[in-house]
Amino acid sequence: MTSDTTRTTGSRDDVADLERAIARRDFWRLVPEWVPRGGYTPPNHDVLMAALAGLRRKL
């Protein structure tokens, strides 16, 4: 039986493979076509603080 708090960890090879895929931008093949591929706001301090405030409002 598993719980929501159980976390599965992969091998170091899995992590390295994921890092290489992200560096090559191969991860987009896993995302549906309707998801925008660009135009995202860079995660600077102000953006992160706004996101944090929004999440706190949801609690």
C-alpha angles and dihedrals in degrees: 000000000000131000133208090253094056111106123199116211125204129215123274088253089059091052092047090050091051092049091051092048091051092048090052090043089237091137090082090076087068093054124083115255093245092065110099113247097207147009097080121149113252110249098249124157096271093050092048092049091051090050091048091050090051092050091049090052088056093056 
